[in-house]
Amino acid sequence: MSHEISRRQILATSGLGACAALIPASAFAANPVIPEATIHARMHAPVIPKKVNRLFNTRPQIDQPNDLQFAANGDLWVLDQRDPNVVFTINPKTGAVISSVVTESLHGSGITYGNGAWFITSTKVAEGYPSTLKVDPKTGKTLKKWETPGWGIYGAYLTRTRQPGELPLESGGHGVKWAGNGQYWLATPAGGKLYLINAEEGTIARSIQAPTIRTHGIALEGDYIWCVGSDEAEIYKLRMSDGGIVGRIVLDKVNDPSVHGLDIKDGVLWYCDAAKGWMCSLT
């Protein structure tokens, strides 16, 4: 156990990338510890009122939309987590599918674009460790891949037993968004952190405290990161500098579509619901 704890501490606090010397024989199996001060700040953060607008449903073509990323030309890329994962290019005004590309990602939870490629979090893998993939948008082929920092077994997976034919219980990255300067932000629930990653090396530049355990989609706005807390059905506004929680958007768990992937366009947050296929905006 001491070996695994030291691994988590190193990944969470250092600027080192994941490397073989830091990897235990088995995954870290425990929920990350969210500090009491963070929980208090999350629960008492000012509520930012927003209306949920159901724009369109992506089904049946996009079965489980788990993250989204606006392209420079205004098109919307949507990552379907049904395996093998497909990235769909759609018209955000109508939901019409323009094109699609099959990738090598499994149960993917995050997509962004930078350095001429997609960066996709392959939350699950058939073998090895959960990975972040650099993907050719034209072919879907993996150009590079790196072990995702902070991966492990957490939440509902702690009480599950892997059955024959199922993917490993280990879980990797969720939301990812390009930050510029050759870096991207990454949310990894099992690690309890949001990581700023050097894109071409897969190494950690720095990290900030996650607001909750099951972080999901993220979106960047100036000096702030919007971060989904799926279990709470909330979206937190964090200071990029230190992870401080300055506000939260509260959704209706019963009546609103579930919140998974996230992006922002012209100051408006968009999110997708992998459970029922909804694409929504918040105004």
C-alpha positions as CSV (number, residue, x, y, z in Angstrom):
1,M,0.0,0.0,0.0
2,S,2.8,2.4,0.8
3,H,4.1,2.0,-2.8
4,E,0.7,3.0,-4.2
5,I,0.3,6.0,-1.9
6,S,3.6,7.3,-2.9
7,R,2.7,6.9,-6.5
8,R,-0.5,9.0,-6.0
9,Q,1.4,11.7,-4.1
10,I,4.0,11.9,-6.8
11,L,1.5,12.1,-9.6
12,A,-0.6,14.7,-7.9
13,T,2.1,17.1,-6.8
14,S,5.1,16.8,-9.0
15,G,5.9,18.1,-12.5
16,L,7.1,14.7,-13.5
17,G,5.3,12.7,-16.1
18,A,4.1,9.2,-15.5
19,C,6.9,6.7,-16.0
20,A,7.5,3.0,-15.5
21,A,9.3,3.6,-12.2
22,L,6.2,5.1,-10.7
23,I,3.7,2.5,-11.7
24,P,2.6,-0.1,-9.2
25,A,1.8,-3.7,-10.2
26,S,-1.9,-3.1,-9.6
27,A,-4.0,0.0,-9.8
28,F,-4.6,2.4,-6.8
29,A,-8.1,1.3,-5.5
30,A,-9.6,4.0,-3.4
31,N,-11.5,7.2,-3.7
32,P,-9.3,10.2,-3.7
33,V,-9.5,12.4,-0.6
34,I,-11.3,15.7,-1.3
35,P,-10.2,18.1,1.5
36,E,-12.9,19.3,3.9
37,A,-12.2,22.9,2.9
38,T,-12.8,22.1,-0.7
39,I,-16.1,20.3,0.1
40,H,-17.2,23.3,2.2
41,A,-16.3,25.7,-0.6
42,R,-18.1,23.6,-3.1
43,M,-21.3,23.4,-1.1
44,H,-21.3,27.1,-0.2
45,A,-20.1,28.6,-3.5
46,P,-22.5,31.2,-4.9
47,V,-25.1,29.7,-7.3
48,I,-24.8,31.1,-10.8
49,P,-28.4,30.9,-12.2
50,K,-28.6,29.2,-15.6
51,K,-31.4,27.8,-17.8
52,V,-31.0,24.4,-19.4
53,N,-31.9,24.5,-23.1
54,R,-32.4,21.1,-24.8
55,L,-31.0,21.8,-28.3
56,F,-31.3,18.4,-29.9
57,N,-30.9,14.7,-29.3
58,T,-28.0,12.9,-31.0
59,R,-29.5,9.5,-31.1
60,P,-29.6,7.1,-32.9
61,Q,-26.4,8.1,-34.8
62,I,-24.4,9.2,-31.7
63,D,-25.5,6.9,-29.0
64,Q,-23.5,8.0,-25.9
65,P,-22.1,11.6,-26.4
66,N,-19.6,11.9,-23.7
67,D,-17.6,15.0,-24.6
68,L,-17.6,17.8,-27.1
69,Q,-15.2,20.3,-28.6
70,F,-16.0,23.2,-30.9
71,A,-13.8,23.5,-34.0
72,A,-12.4,26.7,-35.2
73,N,-14.9,26.8,-38.1
74,G,-17.8,26.5,-35.8
75,D,-18.5,22.8,-36.3
76,L,-18.9,20.7,-33.2
77,W,-16.9,17.5,-32.5
78,V,-18.7,15.0,-30.4
79,L,-17.0,11.9,-28.9
80,D,-19.3,8.8,-28.7
81,Q,-18.1,6.6,-25.8
82,R,-19.7,3.5,-27.3
83,D,-16.7,1.3,-28.3
84,P,-14.8,1.6,-30.5
85,N,-15.2,5.3,-30.0
86,V,-16.2,7.5,-33.0
87,V,-15.7,11.2,-33.3
88,F,-18.6,12.9,-35.1
89,T,-18.5,16.3,-36.7
90,I,-21.9,17.9,-36.5
91,N,-23.7,21.1,-37.3
92,P,-24.4,22.7,-33.8
93,K,-27.4,24.5,-35.2
94,T,-29.3,21.4,-36.3
95,G,-27.4,18.4,-34.9
96,A,-27.0,17.0,-38.4
97,V,-23.9,14.8,-38.8
98,I,-21.4,16.0,-41.3
99,S,-18.8,13.3,-41.0
100,S,-17.4,10.7,-38.6
101,V,-14.1,9.0,-37.8
102,V,-13.4,5.8,-35.9
103,T,-10.6,6.1,-33.3
104,E,-8.7,3.6,-31.2
105,S,-10.1,5.0,-28.0
106,L,-12.1,2.9,-25.6
107,H,-14.9,4.3,-23.5
108,G,-13.5,7.8,-24.1
109,S,-14.5,10.7,-22.0
110,G,-12.6,13.7,-23.3
111,I,-11.7,15.4,-26.6
112,T,-9.9,18.6,-27.5
113,Y,-7.8,19.9,-30.4
114,G,-4.3,21.3,-30.5
115,N,-1.1,21.0,-32.5
116,G,-3.1,19.9,-35.5
117,A,-4.6,16.8,-33.8
118,W,-7.3,15.6,-31.4
119,F,-6.3,14.7,-27.9
120,I,-8.7,12.0,-26.6
121,T,-8.8,10.4,-23.2
122,S,-9.2,6.7,-23.6
123,T,-10.7,6.2,-20.1
124,K,-10.5,2.4,-20.5
125,V,-7.9,0.2,-22.3
126,A,-7.9,-3.5,-23.2
127,E,-4.5,-3.9,-21.8
128,G,-1.8,-1.7,-20.2
129,Y,-2.8,1.6,-18.5
130,P,-5.5,4.2,-19.3
131,S,-4.1,6.5,-21.9
132,T,-4.4,9.9,-23.5
133,L,-4.2,9.6,-27.3
134,K,-3.0,12.1,-29.9
135,V,-5.2,11.3,-32.9
136,D,-5.1,12.2,-36.6
137,P,-8.5,13.9,-37.2
138,K,-8.6,12.6,-40.8
139,T,-7.9,9.0,-40.2
140,G,-8.6,8.4,-36.5
141,K,-5.2,6.7,-36.2
142,T,-3.3,7.2,-32.9
143,L,-0.1,9.3,-33.5
144,K,1.2,9.1,-30.0
145,K,-0.2,8.0,-26.6
146,W,0.8,8.5,-23.0
147,E,-0.3,7.0,-19.7
148,T,-2.9,9.3,-18.2
149,P,-1.8,10.6,-14.8
150,G,-3.9,9.9,-11.8
151,W,-5.6,6.8,-13.1
152,G,-7.0,4.1,-10.7
153,I,-10.1,2.4,-9.5
154,Y,-12.6,4.6,-7.7
155,G,-16.3,5.1,-7.0
156,A,-18.7,2.4,-8.2
157,Y,-15.8,0.4,-9.6
158,L,-14.5,-0.3,-6.1
159,T,-17.4,-2.7,-5.5
160,R,-17.4,-4.4,-8.9
161,T,-15.7,-7.6,-9.9
162,R,-14.4,-7.8,-13.4
163,Q,-16.2,-10.4,-15.4
164,P,-14.8,-12.4,-18.4
165,G,-14.8,-10.3,-21.5
166,E,-15.1,-7.0,-19.7
167,L,-12.6,-4.2,-19.8
168,P,-10.3,-3.7,-16.8
169,L,-11.8,-1.8,-13.8
170,E,-9.0,0.8,-14.0
171,S,-10.2,4.2,-15.1
172,G,-8.3,7.1,-16.6
173,G,-9.0,10.6,-17.8
174,H,-12.3,12.4,-18.3
175,G,-12.6,16.0,-19.6
176,V,-9.7,17.5,-21.5
177,K,-9.3,21.0,-23.1
178,W,-6.5,22.7,-24.9
179,A,-4.9,25.5,-22.9
180,G,-2.5,26.9,-25.6
181,N,1.3,27.0,-25.4
182,G,1.5,23.3,-26.1
183,Q,-0.5,22.3,-23.0
184,Y,-4.0,21.0,-22.1
185,W,-6.0,20.7,-18.9
186,L,-7.1,17.2,-17.9
187,A,-9.6,15.9,-15.3
188,T,-8.8,12.5,-13.8
189,P,-11.4,11.4,-11.2
190,A,-9.3,8.7,-9.5
191,G,-6.4,11.2,-9.1
192,G,-8.5,13.9,-7.4
193,K,-6.8,16.6,-9.4
194,L,-7.0,18.7,-12.6
195,Y,-3.7,18.4,-14.4
196,L,-2.0,20.8,-16.7
197,I,-0.2,18.6,-19.2
198,N,2.6,19.2,-21.6
199,A,0.9,17.9,-24.7
200,E,3.8,16.4,-26.6
201,E,5.5,14.8,-23.6
202,G,2.4,13.7,-21.6
203,T,4.1,15.1,-18.5
204,I,2.5,17.1,-15.7
205,A,3.3,20.8,-15.6
206,R,1.2,21.4,-12.5
207,S,-2.1,20.4,-10.9
208,I,-4.9,21.9,-8.9
209,Q,-7.4,20.3,-6.5
210,A,-10.5,18.8,-8.0
211,P,-13.8,20.1,-6.6
212,T,-15.2,16.6,-6.3
213,I,-14.5,13.0,-7.0
214,R,-16.3,12.3,-10.3
215,T,-15.1,15.2,-12.3
216,H,-16.1,15.0,-16.0
217,G,-16.1,17.6,-18.7
218,I,-14.2,20.9,-18.5
219,A,-14.2,24.2,-20.3
220,L,-11.8,27.1,-20.2
221,E,-12.8,30.7,-19.9
222,G,-10.1,33.2,-19.4
223,D,-8.4,32.5,-16.0
224,Y,-11.1,30.1,-15.0
225,I,-11.9,26.4,-15.5
226,W,-15.5,25.2,-15.6
227,C,-15.6,21.7,-14.2
228,V,-18.5,19.2,-14.2
229,G,-19.3,17.3,-11.0
230,S,-21.5,14.6,-12.5
231,D,-22.6,13.0,-9.2
232,E,-23.7,16.4,-7.9
233,A,-25.3,17.5,-11.2
234,E,-23.3,20.7,-10.8
235,I,-20.7,22.7,-12.7
236,Y,-18.0,24.5,-10.8
237,K,-16.2,27.6,-11.7
238,L,-12.6,27.3,-10.6
239,R,-9.7,29.7,-10.5
240,M,-7.1,28.3,-12.9
241,S,-4.3,29.5,-10.6
242,D,-5.1,27.5,-7.5
243,G,-8.4,25.6,-8.0
244,G,-10.4,27.9,-5.7
245,I,-14.2,27.5,-6.3
246,V,-15.8,30.9,-7.1
247,G,-19.2,29.7,-8.2
248,R,-21.4,26.8,-9.2
249,I,-24.3,26.0,-11.6
250,V,-26.8,23.7,-10.1
251,L,-28.9,21.4,-12.4
252,D,-32.1,19.6,-11.5
253,K,-31.0,16.0,-11.1
254,V,-34.6,14.7,-11.8
255,N,-35.7,16.9,-14.7
256,D,-32.5,18.1,-16.5
257,P,-30.4,15.9,-18.8
258,S,-27.3,14.4,-17.0
259,V,-24.2,16.5,-17.4
260,H,-21.0,14.8,-18.8
261,G,-19.0,16.5,-21.5
262,L,-18.5,20.3,-21.6
263,D,-17.3,23.2,-23.8
264,I,-17.9,26.9,-24.1
265,K,-18.6,28.9,-27.3
266,D,-19.0,32.7,-27.4
267,G,-19.5,32.7,-23.6
268,V,-22.2,30.1,-23.6
269,L,-21.6,26.7,-21.9
270,W,-22.7,23.6,-23.8
271,Y,-22.9,20.1,-22.4
272,C,-23.8,16.6,-23.5
273,D,-25.7,13.8,-21.8
274,A,-24.1,10.3,-22.5
275,A,-27.0,8.6,-20.8
276,K,-29.8,9.8,-23.1
277,G,-28.2,11.6,-25.9
278,W,-29.1,15.2,-25.2
279,M,-27.1,18.2,-26.3
280,C,-27.8,21.3,-24.1
281,S,-26.8,24.9,-23.6
282,L,-26.9,27.0,-20.5
283,T,-28.1,30.5,-20.7
